[in-house]
Amino acid sequence: MAPVNNKSSRHIWFPVIHSPWSDIIKFLLVIAALVWLIYRGTESLGYNWQWHRVSKYILSVEDGKLIFGPLIQGLLVTLRICGWSLVFSFFFGLLTALLRMSDSLVGRSVARCYLELIRNTPLLVQLFFLYFVAAPILGIDRFTAGVLTLSLFEGAYASEIFRAGIVSIARGQWEAAHSLGLSTFHTYRHIVLPQAIRYILPPLTSQAVALIKDSALVSTIAIYDLTMQGQIIISETFLTFEIWFTVAAIYLVLTVVLSTMADIMAYRLKIAS
Amino acid sequence: MQGKKLGDYIIEVDRIHKTFPDGIQALYDFSTRIKRSEVVVVIGPSGAGKSTFLRCLNGLEDFDRGTITIDGIPLDDNKENRLEIRKEVGMVFQLFNLFPHMTVLENVNLAQMLVRKKNHNEATKVTMSLLEKVGIPEKAQSYPSQLSGGQQQRVAIARALAMVPKVMLFDEATSALDPEMIGEVLDVMKTLAREGMTMVVVTHEMGFAREVGDRVIFMDEGRTVEEGSVEQIFSNPQEERTKQFISQIL
């Protein structure tokens, strides 16, 4: 009887141990431990938590109207900056990748110089350079300077991703396209890029996530993005921990949403092939 | 001012040289002339320059010296001439090189629409009749990965034919196929030959050469060692090198 009993008891526990619930419980335990640690730490500091004061900096209702708090307004600025920067950085990235692979010596040299310059200087210095030096000369405002800096910076890294994706396409594909009389433009547009996008998408998503995180630096040239709004609220209210936790959580939501969207897109591309 | 010269010869190759960057001489003083509707079979050991010759004919490979003229258009640095020649010269590759992200229909439609500027319906009509011709109309909506090697190569032939080329080049089109699929591809090629297509075929399929070949060129070390009718080369080769090679492959 004993072995049968043993077997049946293992049978009972088996689905519990291997169900997603056990993973969820483990995850919650780890989170609880972390929260407890932070709580104990701040208690010994004598920190006075005031989470109830945070909500009005996100959303509030006045006269039955929904009003965006400064954090949401900051988020909107961050979204605008990231949106434009994303478009331009992909543009710079693709252009640089194509130039680096072109037959033109001038094109290759320009691309090379741009890459070395951007990758070997700090982003913060580039931002200050564009805002304090280039912006007055070119007559551009701080928002444009911020977007331009981020686009140029992320574009340099995106170009390597594009290049790797394009190079990964077999030579036979180029030859088949050429033998049919397709121009270089049509070959890129219909043959090479649609196939390369599958290799490109995952690293490009990481790059986009990096862009969102790096965008916090524009607060240093007094653009009222999410980070800047957080700093202002803290200097007025001393809700240091609450606000930084909230700001970090908003960035987290933003990047997770982006990654999920990219995953869905990658899945669809896989289906389509 | 240069009108199209509609001479007997559709392809004229005059003393071309080709050296690869690593110093290997692929073509040495190679010349030949090919008539309209002629089927030329190029044979020779690997490294003889057969594929390089074929790839020079549609500008996939540059050559260092000499001239190639196709249907009166010189193949030179002029980009427009090059594009024009590529439109008129179809090529079938050893590894098919179908576009894996497109269906069979899209593979064959693509160049018709982009290069010949046909609309989707016109192109599809041509594509379906060509798929009928190569025997796989039911595969129009399949992706290349869902087809056998023989079927893929037949699609590749249909794709090249869709451009209505004046010349078709076959670069070891059956070498990558399983033995039982070679026949179906050769049958399509024979049909083309009988219909009067000008063809330059790099192959070791002696049956094909005997059946539809008008002329055989035996190449070695970038030169023509011997050329002549199929009978002459296979049954009565003059050069020692040719005899040796023929005895090895037969």
Interface residues (C-beta under 8 A of the other chain):
Chain A: A170 G172 Q173 E175 A176 A177 H178 S179 L180 G181 L182 S183 H186 H190 I191 P194 Q195 A272 S273
Chain B: N58 G59 L60 L83 R86 K87 V89 G90 M91 F93 L95 N97 L98 F99 P100 H101 L110 A111 L114 V115 Y143 S145 A156 R159 A160 M163
